[in-house]
């Protein structure tokens, strides 16, 4: 699915699509949000949740290398694999 088609979906349809086909990759905090990164058929999707609320505020494509880099900084292969 391309970005234009994805963006036309409702929030609930995007959530359902990620639940069924997405692969969770990582989480980060940005200001007042917890942001979850998913892989959806080779595209990166972020799910934005406001801290303190139990609801998704928005879901969007991301292809910004700086944004993806914030997730990569949190990965510690040796620690994660107990090496």
N, C-alpha and C positions, 0 to 999 in steps of 0.2 A: 504494500500500500504506500502510495506517495504522500508527501506532506500535505498537499492541497486537499486530497481526499480525506486524510485523517482529520485535518482541521475542521472539516464540515460536520464531523460526527458530534453528537451531543456528549456531554461530560460522562454520562452513564454508559454510553456506547464505547467511548474510549476506555473507560475503566474495565468494562467487560472484555474488550479485546485484549487488553494487557493481562487480565487474569487468565484468559484462555490461551494466549499465544506468546505473551511476553516472558522474558527471562530477567529476573531481578539481578542487578549487578552490584549496586552500592547505594549508600546513603550519605548525605552531607547536610550541614546546617547552613542556611543563608538568612541572616537577619532574623526575622520572626517566623521562619519556615523550616520545616524538615522536608528535604527534597530527596526523592527516591529515583534512581536511574535504572531504566530497563532497556533491554535490547528487544526490538520488535522487528524481526526479519532483517537484521543488519542495520537498522536505524536506531538512534538513541532517543529515548523518550524520558522526560522528567515528569514526575508526579509531585505537585506542590501541596503540602499540608501546613496550615498555620499551627504553630506550637500552642498547645493548650486546647485545641479543638479537635474533635474526632471526625473531620470531614476533609475531603479533597477540595481545594480551591480551584485548581486548574491542572491540566495535563497538556504538555507541549513537546514538540520535536526540539532537539538541540543538536547542532552540529558545530558549535563554538568550541574550538580547541582549548581555549582557556578554561571554559566551564568543565569540559571533560577532564582536564588536567587537575582540577580540584579533587576529583574522585581518585585519580591515580596516586596523588600524594598520600592518600590514606591507606593504600595497599602496602602491606609488608608480607611478602611471599614467605620468608623464613618463619615469621611468627604465625601466619595463617596456616601454614602446613606443618608447624611444629618441627622444623628442621634445625 
